[in-house]
Amino acid sequence: MGEDSGIADRIRTVRARVAAAARDAGRSPADVAIVAVAKTHGAAAVEAALGAGQLVFGENRVQEAQAKYPSLRQRHPDLRLHLIGPLQSNKVKLALELFDVIHTLDRPKLAAALAGLRSSSPSLPALYVQVNTGLEPQKSGIAPADAVAFVRHCVDALGLPVVGLMCIPPVDVDPIPHFALLRELGRESGLGRLSMGMSDDFEAAVRLGATEVRVGSAIFGGRAGAQEAGPVPPAQ
Ligand SMILES: *Cc1c(COP(=O)(O)O)cnc(C)c1O
């Protein structure tokens, strides 16, 4: 109960901060969607957020989403689920059943796998191309220099529903140049949507044109950090 109202309060605070940053930049707050990143938090936390009118959620692992959302979706048909973590080629089919939006189209092989399922799947999720703006070897994503050509390939040659670009700037650096680069690449690609900004920097991202901010800990509280890349605790 106390935790539920904590989540609701934090959602209202994040909404107010997003709206203020949008107005600062001469944008309409309605043009920025908050994706509430619920990874590692159980279905009860998602329910609490739904109680505060939050309908859009993000998860970074396909299997965690599979365990958590089918029953939530039955109770809340308006819930929308975004995949914000890496998608292995052997999980593409399952991901298409679970997610409404995929933020992590990060390699040609995944684009080909999605295109291969286009005819058998009723409609593909909206897709964002992930750009590795920091050229970090351990991070997935298309290199900035290749991003525009990759988008063209996905849209023109493969017919994929690419709507925008996504980035995860390196930790411990100023994210602003990364957001600005993503915005410029979006412009060159002719794409209208930008998925950028997390708990620590979403206001800066909104000022630079984010249409989706992915906010986890500022809404749901901290995660057991070491577990993020490790095994997922069973959903309750
Ligand atoms: C976990 C995660 C987020 C949310 O991070 P917070 O700092 O908790 O807001 C956003 N984007 C991606 C890709 C993530 O994995």
The ligand as an SDF file (V2000), in Angstrom:
LIG
                    3D

 15 15  0  0  0  0  0  0  0  0999 V2000
   17.0150    0.0390  -17.3460 C   0  0  0  0  0  0  0  0  0  0  0  0
   16.9210    0.8430  -18.5850 C   0  0  0  0  0  0  0  0  0  0  0  0
   16.3430    2.1270  -18.5650 C   0  0  0  0  0  0  0  0  0  0  0  0
   15.8500    2.8060  -17.2940 C   0  0  0  0  0  0  0  0  0  0  0  0
   16.9280    3.1430  -16.4830 O   0  0  0  0  0  0  0  0  0  0  0  0
   16.7340    4.0780  -15.1940 P   0  0  0  0  0  0  0  0  0  0  0  0
   18.0630    4.7070  -15.0320 O   0  0  0  0  0  0  0  0  0  0  0  0
   16.3620    3.1850  -14.0840 O   0  0  0  0  0  0  0  0  0  0  0  0
   15.6850    5.0580  -15.5060 O   0  0  0  0  0  0  0  0  0  0  0  0
   16.2430    2.8000  -19.7620 C   0  0  0  0  0  0  0  0  0  0  0  0
   16.6900    2.2690  -20.9230 N   0  0  0  0  0  0  0  0  0  0  0  0
   17.2410    1.0420  -20.9770 C   0  0  0  0  0  0  0  0  0  0  0  0
   17.6970    0.5100  -22.2890 C   0  0  0  0  0  0  0  0  0  0  0  0
   17.3790    0.2920  -19.8170 C   0  0  0  0  0  0  0  0  0  0  0  0
   17.9380   -0.9300  -19.8760 O   0  0  0  0  0  0  0  0  0  0  0  0
  1  2  1  0
  2  3  1  0
  2 14  2  0
  3  4  1  0
  3 10  2  0
  4  5  1  0
  5  6  1  0
  6  7  2  0
  6  8  1  0
  6  9  1  0
 10 11  1  0
 11 12  2  0
 12 13  1  0
 12 14  1  0
 14 15  1  0
M  END
$$$$
